[in-house]
């Protein structure tokens, strides 16, 4: 999942480089929302530690 997020951010930077600003903004926003969801998922799940 992290590799997908990095790839989406990289594609949005490449789109911005080629003057595709509208697509780059949308892809960046989607990537940002996905990364916030992924952070929330990891921050709120319980850890099962068995000793």
C-alpha distance matrix in Angstrom:
0.0 3.8 5.4 5.1 6.4 8.8 9.8 10.6 12.5 14.2 15.3 16.7 18.6 20.0 21.1 22.9 24.5 25.9 27.3 25.1 24.9 24.5 21.5 20.0 20.6 19.1 15.9 15.8 16.5 13.9 11.2 13.1 13.2 9.5 9.2 12.4 11.3 8.3 11.2 13.6 11.9 11.9 15.3 17.0 16.2 19.1 19.1 21.2 23.3 26.2 28.9
3.8 0.0 3.8 5.3 5.0 6.2 8.5 9.8 10.7 12.3 14.2 15.4 16.7 18.4 20.0 21.3 22.6 24.6 26.0 24.2 23.8 23.9 21.2 19.0 19.7 18.9 15.6 14.7 15.9 14.0 10.6 12.0 13.1 9.9 8.3 11.7 11.8 8.7 10.4 13.6 12.8 12.0 14.9 17.4 17.1 19.8 19.6 22.0 23.7 26.8 29.2
5.4 3.8 0.0 3.8 5.4 5.1 6.1 8.6 9.9 10.4 12.2 14.2 15.3 16.3 18.2 19.9 20.9 22.6 24.5 22.8 22.9 23.3 20.3 18.2 19.6 18.9 15.3 14.9 16.8 14.9 11.6 13.7 15.2 12.1 11.1 14.8 14.9 12.2 14.1 17.3 16.3 15.7 18.7 21.1 20.6 23.3 22.9 25.1 26.6 29.4 31.8
5.1 5.3 3.8 0.0 3.8 5.5 5.0 6.1 8.6 9.7 10.4 12.3 14.2 15.2 16.3 18.4 19.8 21.1 22.7 20.6 20.7 20.6 17.4 15.9 17.2 15.9 12.3 12.6 14.3 11.9 9.0 11.9 13.0 9.8 9.9 13.6 13.4 11.4 14.0 16.7 15.8 16.1 19.1 21.1 20.8 23.8 24.0 26.2 28.2 31.1 33.7
6.4 5.0 5.4 3.8 0.0 3.8 5.4 5.1 6.2 8.5 9.9 10.7 12.5 14.3 15.4 16.7 18.5 20.2 21.4 19.4 18.9 18.9 16.1 14.1 14.8 14.0 10.6 9.9 11.5 9.6 6.2 8.5 10.1 7.5 6.8 10.6 11.2 9.6 11.6 14.5 14.5 14.8 17.2 19.5 19.9 23.0 23.5 26.1 28.1 31.2 33.8
8.8 6.2 5.1 5.5 3.8 0.0 3.8 5.5 5.1 6.1 8.6 9.9 10.6 12.3 14.2 15.4 16.5 18.6 20.2 18.8 18.5 19.3 16.6 14.0 15.3 15.3 11.8 10.7 13.2 12.2 8.6 10.5 13.0 11.0 9.6 13.3 14.5 12.6 14.0 17.3 17.5 17.1 19.4 22.1 22.5 25.4 25.4 28.1 29.6 32.8 35.1
9.8 8.5 6.1 5.0 5.4 3.8 0.0 3.8 5.4 5.0 6.1 8.6 9.8 10.4 12.2 14.2 15.1 16.6 18.5 16.9 17.3 18.0 14.9 12.8 14.8 14.5 10.7 10.8 13.7 12.2 9.3 12.2 14.4 12.2 12.0 15.7 16.5 14.9 16.9 19.9 19.8 19.9 22.4 24.8 25.0 28.0 28.1 30.5 32.2 35.2 37.6
10.6 9.8 8.6 6.1 5.1 5.5 3.8 0.0 3.8 5.4 5.1 6.2 8.7 9.9 10.5 12.4 14.2 15.5 16.7 14.6 14.6 14.8 11.7 9.8 11.5 10.8 7.0 7.4 10.1 8.6 6.1 9.4 11.5 9.9 10.4 13.8 14.7 13.9 16.0 18.7 18.9 19.6 21.9 24.0 24.6 27.9 28.5 31.1 33.1 36.3 38.9
12.5 10.7 9.9 8.6 6.2 5.1 5.4 3.8 0.0 3.8 5.5 5.1 6.3 8.8 9.9 10.7 12.4 14.5 15.5 14.0 13.4 14.3 11.9 9.0 10.3 10.8 7.6 6.2 9.4 9.4 6.4 8.4 11.5 10.8 10.2 13.4 15.2 14.5 15.7 18.7 19.5 19.9 21.6 24.2 25.2 28.4 28.9 31.8 33.6 36.9 39.3
14.2 12.3 10.4 9.7 8.5 6.1 5.0 5.4 3.8 0.0 3.8 5.4 5.1 6.3 8.6 9.9 10.5 12.6 14.4 13.5 13.8 15.3 12.8 9.9 12.3 13.1 9.9 9.2 12.8 12.7 10.0 12.2 15.3 14.3 13.7 17.0 18.7 17.7 19.0 22.1 22.7 22.7 24.7 27.4 28.1 31.2 31.4 34.1 35.7 38.9 41.1
15.3 14.2 12.2 10.4 9.9 8.6 6.1 5.1 5.5 3.8 0.0 3.8 5.4 5.0 6.1 8.6 9.7 10.6 12.5 10.9 11.8 12.9 9.9 7.8 10.9 11.2 8.0 8.7 12.3 11.8 10.1 13.0 15.5 14.7 15.0 18.2 19.5 18.9 20.7 23.5 23.9 24.5 26.6 28.9 29.6 32.9 33.3 36.0 37.8 41.0 43.4
16.7 15.4 14.2 12.3 10.7 9.9 8.6 6.2 5.1 5.4 3.8 0.0 3.8 5.4 5.0 6.2 8.6 10.0 10.7 8.9 8.8 9.9 7.5 4.5 7.3 8.3 5.7 5.7 9.4 10.0 8.8 11.0 13.7 13.8 14.2 16.9 18.6 18.6 20.1 22.6 23.6 24.4 26.0 28.3 29.5 32.9 33.7 36.5 38.5 41.8 44.3
18.6 16.7 15.3 14.2 12.5 10.6 9.8 8.7 6.3 5.1 5.4 3.8 0.0 3.8 5.4 5.1 6.2 8.8 9.9 9.6 9.4 11.7 10.2 6.8 9.3 11.4 9.3 8.3 12.0 13.2 11.5 13.0 16.3 16.4 16.0 18.7 20.9 20.6 21.6 24.4 25.6 26.0 27.4 30.1 31.3 34.5 35.1 38.0 39.6 43.0 45.2
20.0 18.4 16.3 15.2 14.3 12.3 10.4 9.9 8.8 6.3 5.0 5.4 3.8 0.0 3.8 5.4 4.9 6.4 8.8 8.7 10.0 12.4 10.4 8.0 11.4 13.1 10.9 11.0 14.7 15.4 13.9 16.1 19.1 18.8 18.8 21.8 23.6 23.2 24.5 27.3 28.2 28.6 30.3 32.9 33.9 37.1 37.5 40.3 41.9 45.1 47.4
21.1 20.0 18.2 16.3 15.4 14.2 12.2 10.5 9.9 8.6 6.1 5.0 5.4 3.8 0.0 3.8 5.3 5.2 6.4 5.1 6.8 8.9 6.9 5.3 9.0 10.5 9.1 10.0 13.3 14.0 13.6 15.8 18.3 18.6 19.2 21.8 23.4 23.6 25.1 27.5 28.5 29.4 31.0 33.3 34.4 37.8 38.6 41.4 43.3 46.6 49.1
22.9 21.3 19.9 18.4 16.7 15.4 14.2 12.4 10.7 9.9 8.6 6.2 5.1 5.4 3.8 0.0 3.8 5.4 5.1 5.3 5.2 8.4 8.0 5.4 8.1 10.8 10.2 9.9 13.1 14.8 14.3 15.7 18.5 19.4 19.6 21.8 23.9 24.3 25.3 27.8 29.2 29.9 31.2 33.6 35.1 38.5 39.3 42.3 44.1 47.5 49.9
24.5 22.6 20.9 19.8 18.5 16.5 15.1 14.2 12.4 10.5 9.7 8.6 6.2 4.9 5.3 3.8 0.0 3.8 5.5 7.4 8.4 11.9 11.3 9.0 11.9 14.5 13.5 13.2 16.6 18.1 17.2 18.6 21.7 22.2 22.1 24.6 26.8 26.7 27.7 30.4 31.7 32.1 33.5 36.1 37.5 40.7 41.2 44.2 45.8 49.1 51.3
25.9 24.6 22.6 21.1 20.2 18.6 16.6 15.5 14.5 12.6 10.6 10.0 8.8 6.4 5.2 5.4 3.8 0.0 3.8 5.6 8.2 11.2 10.5 9.5 12.7 14.8 14.0 14.7 17.9 19.0 18.6 20.5 23.2 23.7 24.1 26.6 28.5 28.6 29.9 32.4 33.6 34.3 35.8 38.2 39.4 42.8 43.4 46.3 48.0 51.3 53.6
27.3 26.0 24.5 22.7 21.4 20.2 18.5 16.7 15.5 14.4 12.5 10.7 9.9 8.8 6.4 5.1 5.5 3.8 0.0 3.8 5.4 8.6 9.3 8.6 11.0 13.4 13.7 14.2 16.8 18.5 18.7 20.1 22.6 23.7 24.3 26.3 28.3 28.9 30.1 32.3 33.8 34.7 36.0 38.3 39.8 43.2 44.2 47.1 49.0 52.4 54.8
25.1 24.2 22.8 20.6 19.4 18.8 16.9 14.6 14.0 13.5 10.9 8.9 9.6 8.7 5.1 5.3 7.4 5.6 3.8 0.0 3.8 5.8 5.7 6.1 8.7 10.4 10.7 12.0 14.3 15.6 16.3 18.0 20.1 21.1 22.2 24.2 25.8 26.6 28.1 30.2 31.4 32.7 34.1 36.1 37.5 41.0 42.1 45.1 47.2 50.5 53.1
24.9 23.8 22.9 20.7 18.9 18.5 17.3 14.6 13.4 13.8 11.8 8.8 9.4 10.0 6.8 5.2 8.4 8.2 5.4 3.8 0.0 3.8 5.5 4.9 6.0 8.6 9.8 10.2 12.1 14.2 15.0 16.0 18.2 19.7 20.6 22.2 24.1 25.3 26.4 28.2 29.9 31.2 32.2 34.2 36.0 39.5 40.8 43.9 46.0 49.4 52.0
24.5 23.9 23.3 20.6 18.9 19.3 18.0 14.8 14.3 15.3 12.9 9.9 11.7 12.4 8.9 8.4 11.9 11.2 8.6 5.8 3.8 0.0 3.8 5.4 5.2 6.4 8.7 9.9 10.7 12.5 14.2 15.3 16.8 18.5 20.0 21.3 22.8 24.4 25.8 27.2 28.7 30.5 31.5 33.2 34.9 38.6 40.1 43.1 45.5 48.9 51.7
21.5 21.2 20.3 17.4 16.1 16.6 14.9 11.7 11.9 12.8 9.9 7.5 10.2 10.4 6.9 8.0 11.3 10.5 9.3 5.7 5.5 3.8 0.0 3.8 5.5 5.2 6.1 8.4 9.8 10.6 12.1 14.0 15.4 16.4 18.1 19.9 21.1 22.3 24.1 25.7 26.8 28.5 29.9 31.6 33.0 36.6 38.0 40.9 43.3 46.6 49.4
20.0 19.0 18.2 15.9 14.1 14.0 12.8 9.8 9.0 9.9 7.8 4.5 6.8 8.0 5.3 5.4 9.0 9.5 8.6 6.1 4.9 5.4 3.8 0.0 3.8 5.5 5.2 5.9 8.5 9.9 10.3 12.0 14.1 15.2 16.1 18.1 19.8 20.7 22.1 24.1 25.4 26.7 28.0 30.0 31.5 35.1 36.2 39.2 41.4 44.8 47.4
20.6 19.7 19.6 17.2 14.8 15.3 14.8 11.5 10.3 12.3 10.9 7.3 9.3 11.4 9.0 8.1 11.9 12.7 11.0 8.7 6.0 5.2 5.5 3.8 0.0 3.8 5.5 5.1 6.1 8.6 9.8 10.4 12.3 14.2 15.2 16.4 18.3 19.8 20.8 22.4 24.2 25.7 26.5 28.4 30.3 33.9 35.4 38.5 40.8 44.2 46.9
19.1 18.9 18.9 15.9 14.0 15.3 14.5 10.8 10.8 13.1 11.2 8.3 11.4 13.1 10.5 10.8 14.5 14.8 13.4 10.4 8.6 6.4 5.2 5.5 3.8 0.0 3.8 5.4 5.1 6.2 8.5 9.8 10.6 12.3 14.2 15.4 16.6 18.3 19.9 21.1 22.5 24.5 25.6 27.0 28.7 32.4 34.0 37.0 39.5 42.9 45.8
15.9 15.6 15.3 12.3 10.6 11.8 10.7 7.0 7.6 9.9 8.0 5.7 9.3 10.9 9.1 10.2 13.5 14.0 13.7 10.7 9.8 8.7 6.1 5.2 5.5 3.8 0.0 3.8 5.4 5.1 6.0 8.5 9.9 10.5 12.1 14.2 15.3 16.2 18.1 19.8 20.8 22.5 24.0 25.7 27.0 30.6 32.0 34.8 37.2 40.5 43.3
15.8 14.7 14.9 12.6 9.9 10.7 10.8 7.4 6.2 9.2 8.7 5.7 8.3 11.0 10.0 9.9 13.2 14.7 14.2 12.0 10.2 9.9 8.4 5.9 5.1 5.4 3.8 0.0 3.8 5.5 5.0 6.0 8.6 9.8 10.4 12.2 14.2 15.1 16.2 18.2 19.7 21.0 22.1 24.2 25.8 29.3 30.6 33.7 35.9 39.3 42.0
16.5 15.9 16.8 14.3 11.5 13.2 13.7 10.1 9.4 12.8 12.3 9.4 12.0 14.7 13.3 13.1 16.6 17.9 16.8 14.3 12.1 10.7 9.8 8.5 6.1 5.1 5.4 3.8 0.0 3.8 5.4 5.0 6.2 8.6 9.8 10.6 12.3 14.1 15.3 16.5 18.3 20.1 20.8 22.5 24.4 28.0 29.7 32.9 35.3 38.8 41.6
13.9 14.0 14.9 11.9 9.6 12.2 12.2 8.6 9.4 12.7 11.8 10.0 13.2 15.4 14.0 14.8 18.1 19.0 18.5 15.6 14.2 12.5 10.6 9.9 8.6 6.2 5.1 5.5 3.8 0.0 3.8 5.4 5.1 6.2 8.6 9.9 10.6 12.2 14.2 15.3 16.4 18.5 19.8 21.1 22.6 26.3 28.0 30.9 33.5 36.8 39.8
11.2 10.6 11.6 9.0 6.2 8.6 9.3 6.1 6.4 10.0 10.1 8.8 11.5 13.9 13.6 14.3 17.2 18.6 18.7 16.3 15.0 14.2 12.1 10.3 9.8 8.5 6.0 5.0 5.4 3.8 0.0 3.8 5.5 5.1 6.1 8.6 9.8 10.4 12.2 14.1 15.1 16.5 18.1 19.9 21.2 24.8 26.0 29.0 31.3 34.7 37.5
13.1 12.0 13.7 11.9 8.5 10.5 12.2 9.4 8.4 12.2 13.0 11.0 13.0 16.1 15.8 15.7 18.6 20.5 20.1 18.0 16.0 15.3 14.0 12.0 10.4 9.8 8.5 6.0 5.0 5.4 3.8 0.0 3.8 5.4 5.1 6.2 8.6 9.8 10.5 12.3 14.1 15.4 16.2 18.2 20.1 23.6 25.1 28.4 30.6 34.1 36.8
13.2 13.1 15.2 13.0 10.1 13.0 14.4 11.5 11.5 15.3 15.5 13.7 16.3 19.1 18.3 18.5 21.7 23.2 22.6 20.1 18.2 16.8 15.4 14.1 12.3 10.6 9.9 8.6 6.2 5.1 5.5 3.8 0.0 3.8 5.4 5.1 6.2 8.6 9.9 10.5 12.2 14.4 15.1 16.4 18.3 22.0 23.9 27.1 29.6 33.1 36.0
9.5 9.9 12.1 9.8 7.5 11.0 12.2 9.9 10.8 14.3 14.7 13.8 16.4 18.8 18.6 19.4 22.2 23.7 23.7 21.1 19.7 18.5 16.4 15.2 14.2 12.3 10.5 9.8 8.6 6.2 5.1 5.4 3.8 0.0 3.8 5.4 5.0 6.1 8.6 9.8 10.4 12.4 14.0 15.4 16.5 20.2 21.8 24.7 27.3 30.7 33.6
9.2 8.3 11.1 9.9 6.8 9.6 12.0 10.4 10.2 13.7 15.0 14.2 16.0 18.8 19.2 19.6 22.1 24.1 24.3 22.2 20.6 20.0 18.1 16.1 15.2 14.2 12.1 10.4 9.8 8.6 6.1 5.1 5.4 3.8 0.0 3.8 5.4 5.0 6.1 8.5 9.7 10.6 12.0 14.2 15.6 19.0 20.2 23.4 25.6 29.1 31.8
12.4 11.7 14.8 13.6 10.6 13.3 15.7 13.8 13.4 17.0 18.2 16.9 18.7 21.8 21.8 21.8 24.6 26.6 26.3 24.2 22.2 21.3 19.9 18.1 16.4 15.4 14.2 12.2 10.6 9.9 8.6 6.2 5.1 5.4 3.8 0.0 3.8 5.4 5.1 6.1 8.5 10.0 10.3 12.1 14.3 17.8 19.5 22.9 25.2 28.8 31.6
11.3 11.8 14.9 13.4 11.2 14.5 16.5 14.7 15.2 18.7 19.5 18.6 20.9 23.6 23.4 23.9 26.8 28.5 28.3 25.8 24.1 22.8 21.1 19.8 18.3 16.6 15.3 14.2 12.3 10.6 9.8 8.6 6.2 5.0 5.4 3.8 0.0 3.8 5.5 5.1 6.1 8.7 9.8 10.6 12.2 15.9 17.9 21.0 23.7 27.2 30.2
8.3 8.7 12.2 11.4 9.6 12.6 14.9 13.9 14.5 17.7 18.9 18.6 20.6 23.2 23.6 24.3 26.7 28.6 28.9 26.6 25.3 24.4 22.3 20.7 19.8 18.3 16.2 15.1 14.1 12.2 10.4 9.8 8.6 6.1 5.0 5.4 3.8 0.0 3.8 5.4 5.0 6.3 8.5 10.1 10.9 14.4 15.8 18.8 21.3 24.7 27.6
11.2 10.4 14.1 14.0 11.6 14.0 16.9 16.0 15.7 19.0 20.7 20.1 21.6 24.5 25.1 25.3 27.7 29.9 30.1 28.1 26.4 25.8 24.1 22.1 20.8 19.9 18.1 16.2 15.3 14.2 12.2 10.5 9.9 8.6 6.1 5.1 5.5 3.8 0.0 3.8 5.4 5.2 6.0 8.6 10.3 13.5 14.8 18.2 20.3 24.0 26.6
13.6 13.6 17.3 16.7 14.5 17.3 19.9 18.7 18.7 22.1 23.5 22.6 24.4 27.3 27.5 27.8 30.4 32.4 32.3 30.2 28.2 27.2 25.7 24.1 22.4 21.1 19.8 18.2 16.5 15.3 14.1 12.3 10.5 9.8 8.5 6.1 5.1 5.4 3.8 0.0 3.8 5.5 5.0 6.0 8.5 11.9 14.1 17.5 20.0 23.6 26.4
11.9 12.8 16.3 15.8 14.5 17.5 19.8 18.9 19.5 22.7 23.9 23.6 25.6 28.2 28.5 29.2 31.7 33.6 33.8 31.4 29.9 28.7 26.8 25.4 24.2 22.5 20.8 19.7 18.3 16.4 15.1 14.1 12.2 10.4 9.7 8.5 6.1 5.0 5.4 3.8 0.0 3.8 5.6 5.6 6.2 9.9 12.0 15.0 17.8 21.2 24.3
11.9 12.0 15.7 16.1 14.8 17.1 19.9 19.6 19.9 22.7 24.5 24.4 26.0 28.6 29.4 29.9 32.1 34.3 34.7 32.7 31.2 30.5 28.5 26.7 25.7 24.5 22.5 21.0 20.1 18.5 16.5 15.4 14.4 12.4 10.6 10.0 8.7 6.3 5.2 5.5 3.8 0.0 3.8 5.6 5.7 8.6 9.7 13.0 15.3 18.9 21.7
15.3 14.9 18.7 19.1 17.2 19.4 22.4 21.9 21.6 24.7 26.6 26.0 27.4 30.3 31.0 31.2 33.5 35.8 36.0 34.1 32.2 31.5 29.9 28.0 26.5 25.6 24.0 22.1 20.8 19.8 18.1 16.2 15.1 14.0 12.0 10.3 9.8 8.5 6.0 5.0 5.6 3.8 0.0 3.8 6.0 8.4 10.1 13.8 15.8 19.5 22.0
17.0 17.4 21.1 21.1 19.5 22.1 24.8 24.0 24.2 27.4 28.9 28.3 30.1 32.9 33.3 33.6 36.1 38.2 38.3 36.1 34.2 33.2 31.6 30.0 28.4 27.0 25.7 24.2 22.5 21.1 19.9 18.2 16.4 15.4 14.2 12.1 10.6 10.1 8.6 6.0 5.6 5.6 3.8 0.0 3.8 6.5 9.4 12.7 15.3 18.7 21.6
16.2 17.1 20.6 20.8 19.9 22.5 25.0 24.6 25.2 28.1 29.6 29.5 31.3 33.9 34.4 35.1 37.5 39.4 39.8 37.5 36.0 34.9 33.0 31.5 30.3 28.7 27.0 25.8 24.4 22.6 21.2 20.1 18.3 16.5 15.6 14.3 12.2 10.9 10.3 8.5 6.2 5.7 6.0 3.8 0.0 3.8 6.6 9.5 12.5 15.8 19.0
19.1 19.8 23.3 23.8 23.0 25.4 28.0 27.9 28.4 31.2 32.9 32.9 34.5 37.1 37.8 38.5 40.7 42.8 43.2 41.0 39.5 38.6 36.6 35.1 33.9 32.4 30.6 29.3 28.0 26.3 24.8 23.6 22.0 20.2 19.0 17.8 15.9 14.4 13.5 11.9 9.9 8.6 8.4 6.5 3.8 0.0 3.8 6.4 9.3 12.5 15.6
19.1 19.6 22.9 24.0 23.5 25.4 28.1 28.5 28.9 31.4 33.3 33.7 35.1 37.5 38.6 39.3 41.2 43.4 44.2 42.1 40.8 40.1 38.0 36.2 35.4 34.0 32.0 30.6 29.7 28.0 26.0 25.1 23.9 21.8 20.2 19.5 17.9 15.8 14.8 14.1 12.0 9.7 10.1 9.4 6.6 3.8 0.0 3.8 6.0 9.5 12.5
21.2 22.0 25.1 26.2 26.1 28.1 30.5 31.1 31.8 34.1 36.0 36.5 38.0 40.3 41.4 42.3 44.2 46.3 47.1 45.1 43.9 43.1 40.9 39.2 38.5 37.0 34.8 33.7 32.9 30.9 29.0 28.4 27.1 24.7 23.4 22.9 21.0 18.8 18.2 17.5 15.0 13.0 13.8 12.7 9.5 6.4 3.8 0.0 3.8 6.4 9.8
23.3 23.7 26.6 28.2 28.1 29.6 32.2 33.1 33.6 35.7 37.8 38.5 39.6 41.9 43.3 44.1 45.8 48.0 49.0 47.2 46.0 45.5 43.3 41.4 40.8 39.5 37.2 35.9 35.3 33.5 31.3 30.6 29.6 27.3 25.6 25.2 23.7 21.3 20.3 20.0 17.8 15.3 15.8 15.3 12.5 9.3 6.0 3.8 0.0 3.8 6.5
26.2 26.8 29.4 31.1 31.2 32.8 35.2 36.3 36.9 38.9 41.0 41.8 43.0 45.1 46.6 47.5 49.1 51.3 52.4 50.5 49.4 48.9 46.6 44.8 44.2 42.9 40.5 39.3 38.8 36.8 34.7 34.1 33.1 30.7 29.1 28.8 27.2 24.7 24.0 23.6 21.2 18.9 19.5 18.7 15.8 12.5 9.5 6.4 3.8 0.0 3.8
28.9 29.2 31.8 33.7 33.8 35.1 37.6 38.9 39.3 41.1 43.4 44.3 45.2 47.4 49.1 49.9 51.3 53.6 54.8 53.1 52.0 51.7 49.4 47.4 46.9 45.8 43.3 42.0 41.6 39.8 37.5 36.8 36.0 33.6 31.8 31.6 30.2 27.6 26.6 26.4 24.3 21.7 22.0 21.6 19.0 15.6 12.5 9.8 6.5 3.8 0.0
